[in-house]
Amino acid sequence: MTEEEFNYLYAVHKRNETKDFSNDVISSCTKAGWTDGKKVTEAGYEALKPYKVDNAIIMAAGRSRRCMPLSNYLPKGLFEIKGDTMVERQIKQLHDAGVKEIVIVVGYLKEKYYEMAKNYPGLIVIENEEWQEKNNISSLYAAKDYLKNSYICCSDLWFAHNVYQDYVFDSYYTAKYSDEFINEDCVKAFDENGYMREVKRGGEKSWYIIGESFWRKDFSDKFKDLMVKEYYDPEMKYMLWDHFYAKHIDELNMKIRKTTDAECKEFDTTEEIIEFNPSFKEFVNQFFQEEEFINNTQRISYLSNYTDVKQYSVVGTEQTTGRMHVNENLFGASPKVLDVFHNATMENISLYDLTREDELAVEISKQLDIPTDHIFVSSGSSEVIKTIMTLVLNKDDIVLISAPAWNYYKSVIELHFAKAAYYDVKPGKEAYEFDVEGLLAKARETKPRIIVITTPHNPTGAIMSQKDVERVIKENPSSLVIMDEAYYGLSDYKLDVRNLLNSYNNVVFARTFSKLYGMAGVRIGYGLCAPMAKQVFKLDLDPFRVSNLGRKAAVAALRDKDYYSKLSKNLSEIRDNFTRELNKLDRVKAFKSASNFIFIHFDNSIDTQKLKDYLASNGILVRLWTENGQLAMRITVAPKEWMDKALDLISKFLGENK
């Protein structure tokens, strides 16, 4: 069926005017037996069947910070405009169009939607448990099993007239036109069939996509397949679904449905709603006196720049065993660390440490043979990195980070309105390898304010040689090179930090007591840098020093060299043996690592997400990453009995899923 034939048949179905259709289209539909000229026949409805709308999915999980303070009390979708809440207006319009199955995905203030749902029997409510950690791609992931011939709607849409249909020919995204520059996702190119082929942020004299869309089943199936494969890529944390679509625009065929601002409203702020519908003030006054609302709105306006910034977070768990997903030291800290807490005095707890010398900095100085004026103590290497970026970055600065990388870097970069650029860490024959030439080329191209090198690398366990590290530092004198050494000491790999600090002023080393020393719950780390840089970084440090007992425990850990030497040797033996045993299995590639985790690729025939769920059901938590559209797995090294259990479970799963 052609689009023209569909449009004619749909007009007959809706008993609309058909005089504008050509005789050829009318004749072809009549000859096919789809219509007798007055109504659609049984054969016609059979022909329309593939175009029947199955359902609508309304995304309503978000926080709507730009609508604070009202959104502190009510989710935006339940704001009432001209007699109906925005969500209920959509539900009624969908029902009127013949779309009976409606799925609403909730998160923030979900109980409000459950209350509303009592008025609409059959309304399907799904909870997006990741709404705080991820963007709206997580709502579609939560509703993925409902994606068919589906309308995809946002809870903050308002249509002047009912735009929904019970049959739709092709996938589309609603779009408006702007002559003036607009900071929206603008369509830059269409192909000969009218499908969008390039969408970029910002433009003028162009169509920009907004709000409601329709996904034909073939589009839904392809989108879902891509989304599931890439969902655990750290970049997905920040993805709007339309940006994920733009990423795969050549694989996903979608046209635009043109509309106007008078027809379709998508409200970002309460001020926009009041401008459109002044009586909305009366709705607001149910929650605030007008003066209170105005004052509260002015009070929080300084937050508006941060509405699109996502906080880095980890997935919560109540498990205390099998935690092979966050790279904790599962072998435990030295008993001498615990002794510090057992022997704590009241003064350790109640008094600030105001001694002239920080005993932890002094101990680090002794052990590394580096003067204390090169050392600053913080609460973990993540805080060291955040302090550096806070003081160094300006708006629109470039930070060069690896791909893949720990996503915390990007969250801090975006918090300071800077931008990330990427260099590759690629799989080699036995281990991952830094693409140093690519890094240097990217640095020449982007002139980054900061270059981040994580070695040993997270998540792959790769290492960068002393020679290459020095080359990056030397060839980029205008960039600050952050050496994230969180996994320092978990193998024989070491850099000559003292020599690098004595030779260059543009390098900072970030270290933590969370990994090798097993003190993640204590939160202690430190930085190594030039004395001049330390004086600047101190501006962002706690003036009263971090945890008194924590620093004493860190000193005890540093002094117990024998314990940690044995721990590192034991961990390395278990890690390397596990890697060898994994590589004996069919369809598995485990890479050598210099850290306390192993990075693993599986053959495309293996459902890696299903394997992760299978391990979790047996008490073992692991982390997934997306590499070139394929899921990879990272497993933290645990004591031998746990690694044996993991190996047995993986082997069993592979045997049952050939």
FIBA-297564 format. One line per field, with one value per residue (C-alpha): residue in one letter; z, x, y. Coordinates in Angstrom, 1 decimal, decimal comma, always signed. Layout:
N
aa: a;...
zz: Z;...
xx: X;...
yy: Y;...
! end
This chain:
658
aa: m;t;e;e;e;f;n;y;l;y;a;v;h;k;r;n;e;t;k;d;f;s;n;d;v;i;s;s;c;t;k;a;g;w;t;d;g;k;k;v;t;e;a;g;y;e;a;l;k;p;y;k;v;d;n;a;i;i;m;a;a;g;r;s;r;r;c;m;p;l;s;n;y;l;p;k;g;l;f;e;i;k;g;d;t;m;v;e;r;q;i;k;q;l;h;d;a;g;v;k;e;i;v;i;v;v;g;y;l;k;e;k;y;y;e;m;a;k;n;y;p;g;l;i;v;i;e;n;e;e;w;q;e;k;n;n;i;s;s;l;y;a;a;k;d;y;l;k;n;s;y;i;c;c;s;d;l;w;f;a;h;n;v;y;q;d;y;v;f;d;s;y;y;t;a;k;y;s;d;e;f;i;n;e;d;c;v;k;a;f;d;e;n;g;y;m;r;e;v;k;r;g;g;e;k;s;w;y;i;i;g;e;s;f;w;r;k;d;f;s;d;k;f;k;d;l;m;v;k;e;y;y;d;p;e;m;k;y;m;l;w;d;h;f;y;a;k;h;i;d;e;l;n;m;k;i;r;k;t;t;d;a;e;c;k;e;f;d;t;t;e;e;i;i;e;f;n;p;s;f;k;e;f;v;n;q;f;f;q;e;e;e;f;i;n;n;t;q;r;i;s;y;l;s;n;y;t;d;v;k;q;y;s;v;v;g;t;e;q;t;t;g;r;m;h;v;n;e;n;l;f;g;a;s;p;k;v;l;d;v;f;h;n;a;t;m;e;n;i;s;l;y;d;l;t;r;e;d;e;l;a;v;e;i;s;k;q;l;d;i;p;t;d;h;i;f;v;s;s;g;s;s;e;v;i;k;t;i;m;t;l;v;l;n;k;d;d;i;v;l;i;s;a;p;a;w;n;y;y;k;s;v;i;e;l;h;f;a;k;a;a;y;y;d;v;k;p;g;k;e;a;y;e;f;d;v;e;g;l;l;a;k;a;r;e;t;k;p;r;i;i;v;i;t;t;p;h;n;p;t;g;a;i;m;s;q;k;d;v;e;r;v;i;k;e;n;p;s;s;l;v;i;m;d;e;a;y;y;g;l;s;d;y;k;l;d;v;r;n;l;l;n;s;y;n;n;v;v;f;a;r;t;f;s;k;l;y;g;m;a;g;v;r;i;g;y;g;l;c;a;p;m;a;k;q;v;f;k;l;d;l;d;p;f;r;v;s;n;l;g;r;k;a;a;v;a;a;l;r;d;k;d;y;y;s;k;l;s;k;n;l;s;e;i;r;d;n;f;t;r;e;l;n;k;l;d;r;v;k;a;f;k;s;a;s;n;f;i;f;i;h;f;d;n;s;i;d;t;q;k;l;k;d;y;l;a;s;n;g;i;l;v;r;l;w;t;e;n;g;q;l;a;m;r;i;t;v;a;p;k;e;w;m;d;k;a;l;d;l;i;s;k;f;l;g;e;n;k
zz: +0,0;-0,9;+1,4;-0,9;-0,9;+2,9;+3,2;+1,0;+2,8;+6,2;+5,0;+4,0;+7,4;+9,2;+6,7;+5,8;+2,6;-0,3;-3,2;-3,2;-3,9;-7,5;-9,6;-9,8;-6,1;-5,7;-8,6;-7,2;-3,8;-5,3;-7,6;-4,6;-2,9;+0,0;-0,4;-2,2;-2,4;+0,7;+3,4;+4,0;+3,3;+5,3;+2,9;+3,4;+7,1;+6,7;+4,5;+7,2;+9,9;+9,9;+10,4;+13,4;+16,5;+19,3;+22,2;+23,5;+25,9;+28,0;+29,7;+33,0;+35,3;+35,3;+38,0;+36,0;+37,9;+35,7;+37,1;+40,7;+43,3;+42,0;+40,8;+44,4;+45,1;+41,8;+38,7;+35,7;+33,8;+36,4;+36,0;+35,1;+32,0;+30,7;+32,8;+32,3;+33,5;+30,6;+31,0;+31,3;+28,2;+26,3;+27,7;+26,7;+23,2;+22,7;+23,8;+21,5;+18,6;+19,4;+21,2;+24,2;+25,6;+27,3;+29,3;+31,6;+32,9;+36,3;+38,7;+40,5;+42,8;+41,3;+43,9;+42,4;+39,1;+40,8;+42,4;+39,0;+37,4;+39,5;+37,2;+34,1;+34,4;+32,1;+32,3;+32,6;+35,1;+34,9;+37,3;+36,0;+38,9;+37,3;+36,7;+39,1;+37,6;+33,9;+31,3;+29,5;+27,6;+30,9;+30,6;+27,2;+28,5;+31,3;+28,8;+26,1;+26,1;+25,1;+22,0;+18,9;+16,7;+19,4;+20,1;+22,2;+24,2;+26,9;+29,9;+29,3;+25,9;+25,2;+21,8;+20,8;+18,8;+18,8;+16,6;+17,3;+14,9;+15,2;+12,1;+11,1;+7,9;+9,0;+11,9;+12,5;+14,9;+15,4;+14,2;+14,2;+11,9;+13,0;+10,8;+13,8;+15,4;+18,0;+20,4;+19,7;+17,8;+14,2;+11,1;+8,8;+6,1;+4,6;+2,1;-1,1;+0,8;+3,3;+6,2;+8,5;+8,0;+10,2;+13,4;+15,3;+18,1;+17,1;+13,7;+11,8;+9,0;+9,8;+11,3;+14,9;+16,5;+19,5;+21,7;+20,3;+17,9;+16,4;+16,0;+13,5;+14,7;+12,5;+13,9;+17,5;+17,0;+15,6;+18,3;+21,1;+19,7;+19,6;+23,0;+24,7;+23,2;+24,3;+27,5;+29,8;+27,9;+30,4;+27,8;+28,0;+31,4;+29,9;+26,8;+25,8;+23,5;+20,6;+20,9;+20,8;+17,7;+16,1;+16,9;+14,8;+12,4;+9,3;+10,7;+12,0;+9,4;+10,7;+8,9;+10,4;+11,1;+10,7;+13,3;+14,6;+18,0;+18,1;+17,7;+19,9;+23,2;+25,2;+28,4;+30,1;+32,9;+34,8;+33,4;+29,9;+31,0;+32,6;+29,5;+27,4;+30,0;+32,6;+34,6;+35,5;+38,3;+40,0;+39,9;+41,3;+44,1;+45,4;+46,5;+47,1;+47,7;+44,5;+46,3;+47,9;+44,5;+42,8;+45,7;+45,6;+41,9;+42,1;+44,9;+42,8;+39,5;+40,0;+39,7;+36,1;+34,5;+36,1;+35,1;+32,4;+34,4;+35,7;+38,9;+38,8;+40,9;+41,4;+41,5;+45,1;+46,6;+50,0;+49,3;+51,4;+49,5;+45,8;+45,1;+42,1;+40,3;+41,9;+42,2;+46,0;+47,6;+48,5;+50,4;+53,2;+54,8;+57,1;+60,7;+61,8;+60,1;+62,2;+65,3;+64,8;+65,2;+68,1;+69,9;+69,0;+71,8;+72,5;+71,3;+67,9;+67,5;+69,1;+68,3;+65,0;+64,0;+64,1;+64,2;+61,9;+59,9;+58,5;+59,7;+56,6;+54,2;+56,3;+56,0;+52,2;+51,9;+53,7;+51,7;+48,3;+49,0;+47,8;+49,8;+51,6;+49,6;+46,6;+48,6;+49,4;+51,2;+50,2;+50,7;+47,9;+44,4;+43,0;+45,2;+44,1;+40,5;+41,3;+43,1;+40,2;+37,6;+39,8;+39,9;+36,4;+34,1;+32,4;+30,4;+27,0;+27,9;+26,4;+28,6;+26,8;+28,3;+27,2;+25,5;+27,3;+30,6;+34,1;+33,6;+36,7;+34,6;+32,2;+35,0;+36,6;+33,2;+32,4;+35,9;+35,0;+31,5;+29,8;+27,0;+26,8;+23,8;+23,5;+22,7;+22,3;+24,5;+22,2;+22,6;+21,6;+21,3;+25,1;+26,8;+26,0;+24,8;+24,9;+21,4;+22,3;+18,8;+18,6;+22,0;+20,8;+17,5;+19,4;+21,7;+18,8;+17,3;+20,4;+22,5;+25,8;+29,1;+30,8;+29,7;+31,9;+31,8;+34,0;+34,4;+35,2;+33,1;+34,2;+32,9;+30,8;+33,1;+30,4;+31,4;+29,8;+29,8;+31,6;+28,2;+26,8;+29,9;+29,8;+26,1;+26,6;+29,5;+27,5;+24,2;+25,9;+28,1;+27,9;+29,2;+32,7;+32,7;+35,5;+36,1;+37,8;+39,7;+41,7;+41,0;+41,9;+43,7;+42,5;+40,2;+39,5;+37,3;+38,7;+37,3;+38,4;+39,9;+41,7;+38,4;+36,6;+39,3;+39,4;+35,6;+34,8;+36,4;+34,3;+35,8;+38,9;+40,3;+42,0;+44,4;+46,8;+49,8;+48,6;+46,2;+47,2;+50,9;+51,1;+52,8;+50,5;+53,5;+55,0;+52,0;+51,9;+49,0;+48,0;+45,1;+44,1;+42,1;+41,8;+45,0;+43,0;+41,9;+45,5;+46,7;+44,3;+44,9;+48,6;+48,0;+47,4;+50,2;+53,6;+55,9;+58,8;+56,9;+56,1;+58,7;+61,6;+62,2;+58,5;+58,1;+61,1;+59,5;+56,2;+58,0;+59,6;+56,1;+54,6;+57,4;+57,0;+53,8;+54,4;+54,6;+51,4;+49,5;+50,2;+49,3;+46,0;+45,2;+46,1;+44,2;+41,1;+41,1;+41,4;+38,7;+36,3;+36,9;+36,4;+33,2;+31,9;+32,8;+31,2;+28,0;+27,9;+27,4;+23,9;+22,8;+25,6;+25,5;+28,9;+28,7;+30,9;+33,6;+35,9;+38,3;+40,6;+37,8;+34,5;+31,3;+29,2;+25,7;+24,7;+21,3;+19,7;+20,2;+24,0;+25,6;+28,0;+29,8;+30,5;+31,8;+34,1;+35,4;+35,9;+37,9;+40,0;+40,7;+42,1;+44,3;+42,1;+40,9;+37,8;+35,7;+31,9;+29,4;+25,8;+23,4;+19,7;+20,1;+22,0;+25,7;+27,6;+31,3;+34,0;+37,1;+40,2;+41,6;+44,8;+47,0;+45,2;+46,3;+44,8;+41,6;+41,3;+41,8;+39,1;+36,7;+37,3;+36,7;+33,5;+32,2;+33,1;+31,5;+28,3;+28,2;+28,5;+25,9;+22,9
xx: +0,0;+1,3;+1,1;-1,4;-3,6;-3,3;-4,4;-7,4;-8,4;-8,0;-10,2;-12,9;-12,5;-13,0;-15,7;-13,7;-13,8;-12,1;-12,6;-8,9;-7,7;-6,7;-8,8;-5,8;-5,6;-9,4;-9,4;-6,5;-8,1;-11,4;-9,8;-8,0;-11,3;-10,4;-13,3;-16,6;-16,4;-18,5;-16,9;-13,8;-14,4;-13,3;-10,4;-9,6;-9,3;-7,2;-4,9;-4,8;-4,0;-0,2;-0,8;-3,1;-1,8;-1,2;-0,7;+0,7;+3,6;+3,6;+6,9;+6,2;+9,1;+11,2;+11,7;+10,9;+13,3;+12,6;+9,0;+10,2;+8,8;+5,4;+7,0;+8,2;+4,5;+3,2;+4,7;+4,5;+2,2;-0,5;-0,4;-4,0;-4,4;-7,9;-9,7;-7,6;-4,2;-1,7;-1,5;-5,3;-5,9;-3,6;-5,2;-8,7;-7,5;-5,9;-9,1;-11,2;-8,9;-9,4;-6,1;-7,1;-3,8;-2,0;+1,2;+2,5;+6,1;+6,4;+9,2;+9,3;+6,2;+4,9;+2,1;+0,4;+0,1;-1,1;-3,9;-4,8;-4,8;-7,7;-9,9;-8,8;-9,4;-6,9;-4,2;-0,9;+1,5;+5,2;+7,9;+11,2;+13,5;+16,5;+14,8;+17,2;+20,3;+19,5;+17,8;+14,5;+16,1;+15,6;+11,8;+11,7;+14,0;+11,5;+8,7;+10,6;+8,3;+5,4;+7,1;+5,1;+3,1;+3,3;+2,8;+5,7;+4,5;+5,8;+3,8;+4,2;+2,6;-0,6;-2,4;-5,1;-6,8;-6,7;-3,7;-3,9;-5,2;-6,0;-4,0;-0,7;+1,3;+4,9;+7,2;+7,4;+8,5;+6,4;+8,3;+7,9;+9,6;+11,7;+13,1;+15,2;+18,0;+16,7;+18,6;+16,7;+17,4;+17,1;+16,8;+19,7;+19,1;+16,4;+16,8;+14,9;+12,1;+11,6;+13,4;+15,5;+19,2;+20,9;+19,7;+22,0;+21,5;+20,8;+19,8;+17,7;+15,3;+14,8;+12,4;+13,1;+11,7;+9,5;+7,3;+5,1;+6,2;+4,9;+7,0;+6,0;+6,7;+9,8;+11,2;+10,4;+12,1;+15,2;+15,3;+14,8;+17,5;+20,0;+19,0;+19,3;+22,8;+24,1;+22,1;+25,0;+27,4;+28,2;+27,2;+23,6;+23,3;+22,9;+20,9;+17,6;+15,9;+15,9;+19,7;+20,0;+17,8;+20,1;+23,1;+21,6;+19,7;+20,9;+19,5;+16,2;+13,7;+11,6;+9,9;+8,5;+4,9;+4,7;+2,8;+2,7;+3,2;-0,5;-1,3;+1,3;+2,7;+5,6;+6,0;+9,4;+8,5;+5,5;+6,0;+5,4;+2,2;+1,0;+1,8;-0,3;-3,1;-3,2;-5,8;-3,1;-2,2;-5,5;-4,2;-0,9;-2,6;-4,0;-0,4;+1,0;-0,1;+0,9;+3,5;+5,0;+5,2;+6,9;+9,4;+10,1;+10,5;+13,0;+14,8;+15,6;+16,2;+20,0;+19,5;+18,2;+21,6;+21,9;+18,5;+20,1;+23,2;+23,1;+24,7;+27,0;+25,6;+26,1;+23,3;+22,4;+22,4;+21,8;+24,2;+27,4;+28,7;+29,2;+29,8;+31,9;+30,6;+32,1;+35,8;+36,0;+38,8;+37,0;+40,0;+39,8;+41,9;+44,8;+43,7;+45,9;+43,5;+40,6;+42,8;+42,8;+39,1;+39,0;+41,6;+40,0;+40,0;+37,3;+39,7;+40,0;+36,3;+35,5;+38,5;+39,7;+43,2;+45,0;+48,6;+51,0;+51,8;+49,3;+50,6;+49,2;+51,0;+54,2;+53,9;+53,2;+56,3;+58,4;+57,2;+57,4;+60,5;+58,5;+58,4;+55,1;+54,7;+53,9;+51,2;+47,6;+45,1;+41,4;+38,4;+39,2;+40,7;+37,3;+37,4;+41,0;+39,8;+36,8;+38,9;+41,3;+38,5;+36,6;+39,6;+41,0;+38,0;+36,1;+33,0;+33,4;+36,9;+37,8;+38,8;+40,3;+39,3;+39,4;+36,8;+35,7;+36,1;+34,7;+31,6;+32,4;+34,8;+32,0;+29,6;+32,2;+33,1;+29,4;+28,9;+31,4;+29,9;+33,0;+33,1;+34,5;+36,6;+37,8;+40,8;+40,7;+41,8;+41,5;+41,6;+44,9;+45,8;+46,0;+45,3;+43,8;+46,2;+46,2;+46,1;+48,8;+49,2;+45,5;+45,5;+48,3;+46,5;+43,3;+45,1;+46,6;+43,2;+41,2;+43,9;+42,4;+42,5;+42,9;+43,9;+42,9;+44,9;+43,6;+46,4;+45,7;+42,7;+39,1;+37,3;+39,9;+42,9;+45,2;+48,4;+50,4;+54,2;+56,4;+57,7;+54,3;+53,1;+56,1;+55,5;+51,9;+52,9;+55,9;+54,1;+51,1;+52,7;+49,5;+47,3;+47,1;+47,5;+45,6;+47,0;+44,2;+46,1;+43,1;+44,3;+47,9;+49,6;+47,3;+50,0;+53,8;+53,0;+54,5;+55,4;+58,4;+56,2;+59,0;+60,9;+57,8;+57,0;+60,5;+60,6;+57,1;+54,7;+51,6;+50,9;+48,8;+48,6;+45,3;+45,4;+43,0;+43,0;+39,7;+41,2;+44,5;+44,1;+40,5;+39,2;+36,4;+34,1;+36,6;+36,9;+40,6;+42,8;+45,6;+47,1;+50,7;+51,6;+53,9;+54,1;+52,6;+49,6;+49,1;+48,7;+45,9;+44,2;+44,2;+41,7;+39,0;+40,0;+38,4;+40,2;+39,9;+41,3;+39,4;+38,5;+40,9;+40,4;+40,5;+43,9;+45,2;+43,9;+45,5;+48,9;+48,4;+47,7;+50,8;+53,0;+51,7;+53,7;+53,8;+50,1;+49,4;+52,4;+50,8;+47,3;+48,5;+50,3;+47,3;+44,9;+47,1;+47,4;+43,6;+43,0;+45,5;+44,2;+40,6;+41,5;+43,3;+40,3;+37,8;+39,8;+39,5;+35,7;+34,3;+32,9;+34,8;+37,7;+39,1;+41,8;+44,9;+44,5;+46,8;+44,0;+41,5;+39,0;+38,8;+37,3;+35,5;+34,1;+31,5;+30,5;+27,4;+25,6;+25,6;+23,0;+25,3;+22,5;+20,8;+24,2;+24,5;+20,9;+21,7;+24,8;+22,8;+20,2;+23,0;+24,4;+27,1;+26,8;+28,9;+29,0;+28,2;+29,8;+29,0;+31,9;+31,2;+27,6;+28,4;+28,0;+31,1;+31,4;+33,7;+34,2;+35,9;+38,5;+37,3;+38,7;+39,1;+35,9;+33,9;+35,9;+35,4;+31,7;+31,6;+33,6;+31,2;+28,1;+29,5;+30,5;+27,1;+25,2;+27,3;+26,6;+22,9;+22,8;+24,6
yy: +0,0;+3,4;+6,4;+8,0;+4,9;+4,8;+8,4;+7,9;+4,7;+6,4;+9,3;+6,9;+5,1;+8,5;+9,5;+12,6;+14,5;+12,6;+14,9;+16,0;+12,5;+11,6;+9,2;+6,9;+6,5;+6,0;+3,5;+1,5;+1,2;+0,2;-2,4;-3,9;-4,3;-2,1;+0,3;+0,5;+4,3;+4,8;+2,7;+0,5;-3,1;-6,1;-6,6;-2,9;-3,3;-6,3;-4,2;-1,5;-4,0;-3,4;+0,3;-0,1;+1,8;-0,7;+1,7;+5,0;+5,4;+8,6;+9,4;+11,1;+10,2;+13,4;+15,9;+19,1;+21,3;+24,3;+24,3;+24,6;+25,4;+24,1;+20,8;+20,2;+19,4;+18,0;+16,4;+18,7;+16,3;+16,9;+20,6;+21,7;+23,8;+24,9;+22,3;+19,2;+18,1;+17,7;+14,0;+13,5;+15,6;+13,3;+10,2;+11,5;+12,4;+9,0;+7,3;+9,4;+8,5;+4,8;+4,1;+2,1;+0,7;+3,6;+3,1;+5,8;+5,6;+7,3;+8,0;+11,4;+11,7;+8,5;+8,2;+11,2;+9,3;+6,2;+8,3;+9,7;+6,3;+5,2;+7,3;+5,4;+1,6;-0,2;+2,5;+0,7;+2,4;+1,4;+2,6;+3,9;+3,1;+4,8;+8,2;+10,0;+8,5;+8,6;+10,7;+9,8;+6,9;+5,0;+5,5;+3,8;+1,1;+0,5;+0,3;-1,6;-4,6;-2,4;-0,8;-1,8;+0,5;+3,1;+6,8;+8,1;+11,1;+13,5;+14,3;+18,1;+18,2;+20,1;+19,9;+22,4;+19,7;+15,9;+14,9;+11,2;+8,5;+4,8;+4,0;+5,6;+5,0;+5,7;+6,7;+10,4;+13,1;+16,2;+19,3;+23,1;+25,6;+28,6;+31,4;+32,7;+30,8;+28,3;+26,2;+23,0;+19,8;+21,0;+18,8;+19,5;+16,9;+14,6;+11,8;+11,4;+9,6;+12,3;+10,6;+12,6;+12,0;+14,6;+16,3;+18,7;+21,2;+24,8;+26,3;+28,8;+28,5;+24,9;+22,4;+21,3;+18,2;+18,5;+16,4;+13,7;+10,9;+7,7;+4,6;+1,9;-1,6;-2,1;+1,2;+0,1;-3,2;-1,7;+1,1;-1,5;-3,7;-0,8;+0,5;-2,9;-3,4;+0,0;+0,6;+0,0;+2,3;+5,1;+7,6;+6,4;+7,8;+11,2;+10,3;+11,8;+9,3;+11,7;+12,1;+8,3;+8,4;+11,0;+8,9;+6,1;+8,2;+6,3;+3,1;+4,5;+5,8;+8,6;+11,5;+14,7;+15,7;+19,4;+21,4;+25,0;+26,6;+27,4;+23,7;+22,1;+23,4;+21,9;+23,8;+24,1;+26,6;+27,7;+31,2;+29,8;+28,2;+31,4;+33,4;+30,9;+30,5;+33,4;+31,5;+29,0;+31,3;+30,2;+26,6;+27,7;+29,6;+26,2;+25,5;+29,0;+32,6;+34,5;+36,6;+33,4;+31,7;+34,7;+35,0;+31,3;+31,3;+34,2;+32,4;+29,3;+31,0;+30,7;+26,9;+27,1;+26,6;+23,1;+21,7;+19,5;+18,4;+14,8;+13,8;+10,8;+8,0;+4,3;+1,6;+1,0;-2,5;-4,0;-6,9;-7,2;-10,3;-10,9;-7,2;-7,7;-4,6;-1,5;-2,5;-2,5;-4,4;-7,6;-9,0;-6,5;-3,8;-4,5;-5,5;-2,6;-0,2;-1,5;-1,2;+2,6;+2,7;+0,3;+2,5;+5,8;+8,4;+11,0;+13,7;+11,9;+12,4;+15,7;+17,9;+19,4;+18,3;+21,6;+20,2;+22,1;+18,9;+16,5;+13,1;+11,4;+13,8;+13,3;+9,5;+9,6;+11,9;+9,3;+6,4;+8,0;+10,2;+13,2;+16,5;+17,3;+20,5;+18,2;+16,4;+17,3;+15,0;+14,8;+12,5;+10,0;+10,4;+11,4;+14,5;+15,2;+15,1;+17,2;+19,8;+20,1;+20,5;+22,9;+25,3;+24,8;+24,5;+27,3;+27,2;+25,5;+24,2;+20,8;+17,8;+14,9;+11,6;+8,0;+5,9;+3,9;+5,7;+6,1;+8,2;+10,3;+12,4;+13,5;+14,4;+16,7;+18,2;+19,0;+20,4;+23,1;+23,6;+22,2;+19,6;+16,2;+14,9;+11,4;+9,2;+5,5;+2,6;-0,4;-4,2;-5,8;-9,5;-10,1;-6,8;-3,4;-0,7;+3,0;+4,6;+7,2;+8,5;+9,0;+10,8;+13,2;+13,8;+14,6;+16,9;+18,8;+19,1;+20,1;+21,9;+20,5;+22,4;+19,0;+15,5;+12,6;+9,4;+6,5;+3,9;+1,2;+1,9;+1,6;-0,5;-2,4;-2,8;-1,4;+0,5;+3,3;+3,1;+5,6;+6,7;+7,4;+9,1;+11,5;+12,0;+13,1;+15,5;+16,9;+17,5;+19,2;+21,9;+24,0;+21,2;+19,9;+16,1;+14,3;+10,9;+8,9;+6,2;+4,9;+1,3;+1,9;-1,0;-3,8;-5,2;-4,8;-1,7;+1,5;+4,9;+7,0;+9,7;+11,5;+12,0;+13,3;+15,7;+17,1;+17,5;+18,9;+21,4;+20,3;+16,9;+15,9;+12,4;+11,3;+8,4;+6,7;+4,4;+2,8;+0,2;-1,4;-0,5;-1,6;+1,6;+2,6;+3,2;+5,6;+7,9;+9,0;+10,0;+12,3;+14,3;+14,7;+17,9;+20,8;+23,0;+26,0;+23,9;+22,6;+26,2;+26,7;+23,3;+24,0;+26,7;+24,1;+21,7;+21,5;+24,0;+21,5;+18,5;+15,4;+12,7;+12,6;+8,9;+8,2;+9,8;+7,8;+4,6;+5,5;+5,9;+2,5;+1,1;+2,6;+1,2;-2,3;-3,0;-6,8;-7,2;-5,3;-6,9;-10,3;-9,1;-7,7;-10,9;-13,1;-10,9;-10,9;-14,7;-15,1;-12,5;-14,0;-17,6;-16,5;-14,8;-17,9;-20,1;-17,8;-17,9;-21,6;-21,2;-20,9;-17,5;-15,7;-13,3;-12,1;-9,4;-9,2;-6,6;-4,7;-3,9;-5,6;-6,4;-8,2;-6,9;-9,5;-9,7;-12,3;-13,6;-12,0;-15,3;-14,7;-12,6;-10,7;-8,9;-12,2;-13,6;-10,5;-11,2;-14,9;-14,1;-11,6;-14,2;-16,3;-13,6;-12,1;-8,5;-7,4;-4,3;-4,1;-1,7;-1,0;-1,4;-0,6;-1,6;-4,8;-5,4;-6,2;-7,3;-6,1;-8,4;-7,3;-9,8;-11,4;-14,2;-17,5;-19,2;-16,3;-16,3;-20,1;-19,6;-16,9;-19,1;-22,1;-20,0;-18,5;-21,9;-23,3;-20,4;-20,8;-24,5;-23,9;-21,1;-22,5
! end
